Amino acid sequence: MNPLTNFAPPGTATRREFLRIGLGAAASLSLTGSAAEPLRRMKAAVIGHTGRGDYGHGLEGIFDGRPGIELVALADPDTAGRTRTAARIGALRSYADYSEMIDRELPQLVSVAMRHSDQHHAIILKALRAGAHVYCEKPFTTTPAHADELLAEASARGLKIGVAHTMRMMPGVVRLKQAVADGLIGELKEIRAFGKQDARAGGEDAMVLGSHLFDLMRLFANNPLWCSARVLWHGRDITRTDGRLVKDNVGLVAGDEVFAHFTFGGGVNASFTSTATLRETVGHWGMELHGSRGAARINCDIAPNVFLLRSTGWTTGGRTDEWVPLDPALMKSPPPHNAGPVGDWLAAISENREPLCSGRNGAWAVEMALGIYRSALDGRRAVFPLADRAHPLVAG
């Protein structure tokens, strides 16, 4: 069973199983409370690694000010970083070893905060097997195989994994998603995505920042069918021997230029480009959505900005294009209620559903990034889900 496409339906875990892992139907009331049962505190923990991925984009603070949650511990192997961070977030206890912390504290909620995703698989697996729901920095894992194992473990135990692909829940993107669904740009036909194209241009850009863009592609176009790609290193096509590790270890990466094409159902096509030579031409990293009646653009950042294209159309005198901020007044219907990525993850635990920023979505972002290498190395389309779940840059 491929966890990207097959899940146990909500409610298949028994109440006894939920109680065994500490977050059953009754325990979930600690997130919401009820008239019949008083609010009970859930134990939360944070895992980081100062100097090696640190605490991502503020993932040490995701439990701050949330009722019904007690931050019992923090784990960080760096003494100075552990002491400093524990004091800042008010952790009751701290540990050098995350495994010891999980065994002793048995937290019900865990934030896996470091950006270095080579550490994610072992840590998340430990947390899941101890009965904890997990919120994780992106990229989720370094291989589809690791993602498969974590998704299967979480599904078997009735646990929820959230991955910090937060852009899909930022207000501007949520509004744009609703506007596109309402037909603002007509029928969506093409998505053009550009990485940050800085010193990380190429394979590192695709995995670190491209993972956000791949997640957004799926938000608007659903699952990809296949990928066709070319990856270059100093002007030549890559080979497996070009795989390298980078400062933020996200598994093997390769190439300083990436040109990838994805095909989605419904006739939607998408491209992802990352090459430093286009940085000035493209400008801000992000993506454009082109429809039958208009185009929209997302300029990505921690708080992305959304624009619509106003164009005079081509004449003998040329053409004038202007990107203007999305006007909410153009929307036919309001966007859904937005609790934010962490709030939605906590709500998903209570409601026994998948979070919007889910482990499954995080796994797809990894799959799409590695599909680029699979296509480039094999010289043909890489069909999703990938048949080979190992890393394409590792000789098998």
C-alpha positions as CSV (number, residue, x, y, z in Angstrom):
1,M,0.0,0.0,0.0
2,N,1.4,3.4,-0.9
3,P,0.6,5.9,1.9
4,L,0.4,8.7,-0.6
5,T,-2.7,7.3,-2.1
6,N,-4.1,4.9,0.5
7,F,-5.2,5.7,4.0
8,A,-7.4,4.1,6.6
9,P,-10.6,6.1,6.6
10,P,-11.3,8.4,9.6
11,G,-12.7,6.5,12.6
12,T,-11.2,3.1,11.8
13,A,-9.0,3.1,14.9
14,T,-10.9,1.8,18.0
15,R,-11.4,3.8,21.1
16,R,-9.2,1.3,23.0
17,E,-6.3,2.0,20.5
18,F,-6.8,5.8,20.9
19,L,-6.7,5.5,24.7
20,R,-3.7,3.2,24.5
21,I,-1.7,5.9,22.7
22,G,-2.9,8.6,25.1
23,L,-4.9,10.7,22.6
24,G,-8.3,8.9,22.2
25,A,-11.7,10.5,22.0
26,A,-11.6,11.5,25.6
27,A,-8.1,12.8,25.6
28,S,-8.7,14.9,22.5
29,L,-11.1,17.0,24.6
30,S,-8.0,18.5,26.2
31,L,-7.8,20.6,23.0
32,T,-11.4,21.7,22.9
33,G,-13.0,20.9,26.2
34,S,-16.7,20.0,26.7
35,A,-19.5,20.7,29.1
36,A,-19.4,17.1,30.3
37,E,-15.7,16.9,31.0
38,P,-13.3,19.6,32.3
39,L,-10.4,20.7,30.2
40,R,-7.3,18.4,30.7
41,R,-3.8,19.4,29.8
42,M,-1.9,17.6,27.2
43,K,1.9,17.1,27.4
44,A,3.9,18.7,24.6
45,A,7.7,18.6,23.8
46,V,10.0,20.3,21.4
47,I,13.0,18.7,19.7
48,G,15.7,20.9,18.1
49,H,19.4,20.8,17.4
50,T,21.1,24.2,17.9
51,G,23.6,24.8,15.1
52,R,22.3,22.0,13.0
53,G,18.9,23.0,11.7
54,D,18.1,24.9,15.0
55,Y,14.3,25.3,15.5
56,G,13.2,25.9,11.9
57,H,11.0,28.9,11.5
58,G,9.9,29.3,15.1
59,L,8.8,25.7,15.6
60,E,10.0,25.9,19.2
61,G,7.1,28.3,20.0
62,I,4.1,26.5,18.4
63,F,2.6,25.6,21.8
64,D,2.9,29.1,23.3
65,G,-0.4,30.4,24.7
66,R,-2.4,27.4,23.6
67,P,-4.9,26.4,26.3
68,G,-4.9,22.8,27.5
69,I,-1.3,22.2,26.5
70,E,1.6,22.0,28.9
71,L,5.2,22.2,27.5
72,V,6.9,19.6,29.6
73,A,10.3,19.3,27.9
74,L,12.8,20.3,25.2
75,A,15.6,18.2,23.7
76,D,18.7,19.6,22.1
77,P,22.2,18.1,22.1
78,D,23.8,21.5,22.3
79,T,24.2,22.5,26.0
80,A,24.2,26.3,25.5
81,G,21.4,26.2,22.9
82,R,19.3,23.8,25.0
83,T,19.6,26.0,28.1
84,R,18.9,29.2,26.2
85,T,15.9,27.8,24.3
86,A,14.4,26.0,27.3
87,A,14.4,29.3,29.3
88,R,12.9,31.3,26.4
89,I,10.0,28.9,25.8
90,G,9.4,27.9,29.4
91,A,10.1,24.2,29.1
92,L,9.9,22.5,32.5
93,R,12.7,20.1,31.8
94,S,15.4,19.7,29.1
95,Y,17.4,16.8,27.7
96,A,20.4,16.3,25.5
97,D,19.0,13.1,24.1
98,Y,15.5,13.3,22.4
99,S,15.1,9.5,22.8
100,E,15.5,9.7,26.6
101,M,13.2,12.7,26.7
102,I,10.4,10.8,24.8
103,D,10.8,7.7,27.0
104,R,10.7,9.7,30.3
105,E,8.1,12.3,29.4
106,L,5.8,10.4,27.1
107,P,4.6,13.6,25.4
108,Q,1.3,13.5,23.4
109,L,2.3,16.3,21.1
110,V,5.9,16.8,19.6
111,S,7.3,19.6,17.5
112,V,10.2,18.3,15.4
113,A,11.8,21.6,14.7
114,M,15.2,21.3,13.0
115,R,15.5,22.0,9.3
116,H,18.0,19.2,8.7
117,S,15.5,16.6,7.4
118,D,18.1,13.8,7.5
119,Q,17.2,13.7,11.3
120,H,13.4,13.7,10.8
121,H,12.7,10.0,10.1
122,A,14.3,8.6,13.2
123,I,12.9,11.2,15.5
124,I,9.4,11.2,14.1
125,L,9.3,7.4,14.2
126,K,10.4,7.4,17.8
127,A,7.7,9.9,18.7
128,L,5.0,8.1,16.8
129,R,5.8,4.8,18.5
130,A,5.5,6.5,21.8
131,G,2.0,7.7,20.9
132,A,2.7,11.3,20.0
133,H,1.2,13.4,17.3
134,V,3.9,15.2,15.4
135,Y,4.3,18.7,13.8
136,C,7.5,18.8,11.7
137,E,9.6,21.3,9.8
138,K,9.8,20.8,6.1
139,P,11.2,19.0,4.1
140,F,9.3,16.1,5.7
141,T,11.9,13.4,4.9
142,T,14.8,12.8,2.5
143,T,13.2,9.8,0.7
144,P,9.7,8.6,-0.3
145,A,10.5,5.3,1.5
146,H,11.0,7.1,4.8
147,A,7.8,9.1,4.3
148,D,5.9,5.9,3.5
149,E,7.1,4.3,6.8
150,L,6.1,7.3,8.9
151,L,2.7,7.7,7.2
152,A,1.9,4.0,7.7
153,E,3.0,4.2,11.4
154,A,0.8,7.2,12.0
155,S,-2.1,5.7,10.2
156,A,-1.9,2.4,12.2
157,R,-1.8,4.3,15.5
158,G,-4.4,6.9,14.7
159,L,-1.9,9.8,15.0
160,K,-1.7,13.0,13.0
161,I,1.4,14.4,11.3
162,G,1.6,18.0,10.4
163,V,4.3,19.4,8.1
164,A,5.2,23.1,8.0
165,H,4.3,23.8,4.4
166,T,2.5,26.8,5.9
167,M,2.1,28.8,2.7
168,R,-1.0,26.9,1.7
169,M,-2.7,28.3,4.8
170,M,-1.5,31.9,4.6
171,P,-4.5,34.3,4.1
172,G,-3.5,35.5,0.7
173,V,-3.1,32.0,-0.7
174,V,-6.4,30.8,0.9
175,R,-8.2,33.7,-0.7
176,L,-6.6,33.0,-4.1
177,K,-7.5,29.3,-3.9
178,Q,-11.2,30.3,-3.3
179,A,-11.1,32.9,-6.1
180,V,-9.6,30.4,-8.6
181,A,-12.2,27.8,-7.6
182,D,-14.9,30.5,-8.2
183,G,-13.5,31.0,-11.8
184,L,-11.6,34.3,-11.3
185,I,-9.0,33.4,-13.9
186,G,-11.1,31.0,-15.9
187,E,-10.0,27.4,-16.4
188,L,-6.6,26.8,-14.8
189,K,-4.2,25.5,-17.6
190,E,-0.6,26.3,-16.6
191,I,1.5,26.9,-13.5
192,R,4.9,28.4,-13.7
193,A,7.1,28.1,-10.6
194,F,10.5,29.6,-9.9
195,G,12.8,28.8,-7.0
196,K,14.7,31.4,-5.1
197,Q,17.6,30.8,-7.5
198,D,20.2,32.1,-5.1
199,A,23.4,30.4,-4.0
200,R,21.3,27.2,-3.6
201,A,20.1,27.3,-7.2
202,G,19.4,23.9,-8.7
203,G,18.8,20.8,-6.6
204,E,19.1,22.3,-3.2
205,D,16.7,25.0,-4.2
206,A,14.2,22.4,-5.4
207,M,14.3,20.5,-2.2
208,V,14.4,23.3,0.4
209,L,12.2,26.0,-1.2
210,G,10.8,24.1,-4.1
211,S,9.0,21.8,-1.6
212,H,6.7,24.8,-0.8
213,L,6.1,25.3,-4.5
214,F,5.3,21.7,-5.2
215,D,2.9,21.7,-2.3
216,L,1.2,24.8,-3.7
217,M,1.0,23.1,-7.2
218,R,-0.9,20.3,-5.6
219,L,-3.2,22.7,-3.7
220,F,-4.4,24.1,-7.1
221,A,-4.0,21.2,-9.4
222,N,-4.2,18.0,-7.2
223,N,-1.7,15.1,-7.7
224,P,0.8,15.1,-10.5
225,L,0.8,12.3,-13.0
226,W,4.4,12.4,-14.2
227,C,7.5,14.6,-14.4
228,S,10.0,15.2,-17.2
229,A,13.2,17.0,-16.1
230,R,16.7,18.1,-17.0
231,V,19.2,18.8,-14.2
232,L,22.6,20.3,-15.1
233,W,25.9,20.7,-13.2
234,H,28.3,23.3,-14.6
235,G,26.5,22.9,-18.0
236,R,26.4,19.1,-18.3
237,D,23.7,16.6,-17.4
238,I,24.1,15.2,-13.9
239,T,25.0,11.6,-13.0
240,R,24.5,9.8,-9.7
241,T,28.1,10.6,-8.7
242,D,27.1,14.3,-8.6
243,G,25.0,13.8,-5.5
244,R,26.2,16.0,-2.6
245,L,25.2,17.0,0.9
246,V,24.7,20.7,1.7
247,K,24.8,22.8,4.9
248,D,21.1,22.2,5.7
249,N,21.2,18.4,5.2
250,V,18.1,17.5,3.3
251,G,19.6,14.4,1.8
252,L,21.6,14.2,-1.4
253,V,21.1,17.0,-3.9
254,A,22.6,17.6,-7.4
255,G,22.9,20.2,-10.0
256,D,23.0,24.0,-10.2
257,E,20.2,24.2,-12.8
258,V,16.8,22.5,-12.8
259,F,14.2,22.6,-15.5
260,A,11.2,20.4,-14.7
261,H,7.8,19.8,-16.2
262,F,4.9,18.3,-14.3
263,T,1.6,17.1,-15.8
264,F,-1.6,17.0,-13.7
265,G,-5.0,15.7,-14.3
266,G,-7.6,17.9,-16.0
267,G,-5.1,19.2,-18.6
268,V,-3.0,21.3,-16.2
269,N,0.7,21.6,-16.8
270,A,3.3,23.0,-14.5
271,S,7.0,23.9,-14.7
272,F,9.6,24.4,-12.0
273,T,12.8,26.3,-12.9
274,S,15.9,27.0,-10.7
275,T,19.0,28.5,-12.2
276,A,20.9,31.5,-10.9
277,T,21.2,33.1,-14.3
278,L,17.4,33.8,-14.2
279,R,17.4,35.3,-10.7
280,E,17.3,39.0,-11.9
281,T,14.9,38.3,-14.8
282,V,12.3,36.4,-12.7
283,G,12.7,38.5,-9.5
284,H,10.8,37.2,-6.5
285,W,10.6,33.4,-6.1
286,G,7.1,32.0,-6.3
287,M,4.6,30.9,-9.0
288,E,2.2,32.1,-11.6
289,L,-1.2,30.5,-12.4
290,H,-2.4,31.0,-15.9
291,G,-6.0,30.5,-16.8
292,S,-8.3,30.9,-19.8
293,R,-9.3,34.4,-18.6
294,G,-6.4,35.7,-16.6
295,A,-3.4,35.1,-14.5
296,A,-2.4,35.3,-10.8
297,R,1.0,35.3,-9.1
298,I,2.1,34.3,-5.6
299,N,5.3,35.9,-4.4
300,C,6.5,33.5,-1.8
301,D,7.8,34.5,1.6
302,I,6.9,33.7,5.2
303,A,3.8,35.8,4.5
304,P,3.3,35.4,0.7
305,N,1.7,38.2,-1.4
306,V,-0.8,37.5,-4.1
307,F,-1.4,39.5,-7.3
308,L,-3.6,39.5,-10.4
309,L,-2.3,40.4,-13.9
310,R,-3.8,43.4,-15.7
311,S,-2.7,43.5,-19.3
312,T,-3.5,45.8,-22.2
313,G,-3.0,42.9,-24.6
314,W,-0.6,43.0,-27.5
315,T,-0.8,45.9,-30.0
316,T,1.7,47.3,-32.6
317,G,2.9,49.6,-29.8
318,G,3.6,46.7,-27.5
319,R,1.9,45.6,-24.3
320,T,1.6,46.9,-20.8
321,D,1.4,44.4,-17.9
322,E,0.7,45.3,-14.3
323,W,0.5,43.0,-11.3
324,V,-1.9,44.3,-8.8
325,P,-2.8,42.9,-5.3
326,L,-5.7,40.6,-5.2
327,D,-8.9,42.6,-4.3
328,P,-11.1,40.5,-2.0
329,A,-14.1,42.3,-3.5
330,L,-13.5,40.3,-6.7
331,M,-14.3,37.0,-4.8
332,K,-17.6,35.4,-5.3
333,S,-17.6,33.5,-2.1
334,P,-15.5,33.9,1.1
335,P,-12.6,31.6,1.9
336,P,-13.1,29.0,4.6
337,H,-12.3,29.6,8.2
338,N,-8.5,29.6,8.7
339,A,-7.2,28.4,12.1
340,G,-3.6,28.6,10.9
341,P,-1.3,25.5,10.3
342,V,-0.7,24.6,14.0
343,G,-4.3,25.4,15.0
344,D,-5.6,23.2,12.2
345,W,-3.2,20.4,13.2
346,L,-4.5,20.5,16.7
347,A,-8.1,20.6,15.5
348,A,-7.4,17.7,13.2
349,I,-6.4,15.6,16.2
350,S,-9.6,16.4,18.0
351,E,-11.7,15.8,14.9
352,N,-9.8,12.7,13.8
353,R,-9.1,14.0,10.3
354,E,-6.0,14.8,8.2
355,P,-4.5,18.3,8.9
356,L,-4.5,20.6,5.9
357,C,-0.7,20.8,6.2
358,S,-0.5,17.1,6.5
359,G,2.2,14.5,6.4
360,R,0.7,13.2,3.2
361,N,1.1,16.6,1.6
362,G,4.7,16.8,2.9
363,A,5.4,13.4,1.5
364,W,4.1,14.5,-2.0
365,A,6.5,17.5,-1.9
366,V,9.4,15.2,-1.3
367,E,8.2,12.8,-4.0
368,M,7.9,15.6,-6.6
369,A,11.4,16.9,-5.8
370,L,13.0,13.4,-6.2
371,G,10.9,12.7,-9.3
372,I,12.9,15.5,-10.9
373,Y,16.1,13.5,-10.3
374,R,14.5,10.2,-11.4
375,S,13.5,11.7,-14.7
376,A,16.8,13.5,-15.3
377,L,18.9,10.4,-14.5
378,D,16.7,7.9,-16.5
379,G,16.2,10.2,-19.5
380,R,12.4,9.6,-19.5
381,R,9.2,10.5,-17.7
382,A,9.1,9.7,-14.0
383,V,5.5,8.4,-13.3
384,F,3.9,9.1,-9.9
385,P,3.8,7.6,-7.4
386,L,7.5,6.6,-8.0
387,A,8.0,2.9,-8.2
388,D,11.4,3.1,-6.7
389,R,11.0,4.6,-3.2
390,A,14.7,5.1,-2.6
391,H,16.7,8.2,-3.3
392,P,17.4,8.4,-7.1
393,L,21.0,9.7,-6.4
394,V,21.9,6.6,-4.4
395,A,23.1,3.8,-6.7
396,G,20.9,0.8,-6.2
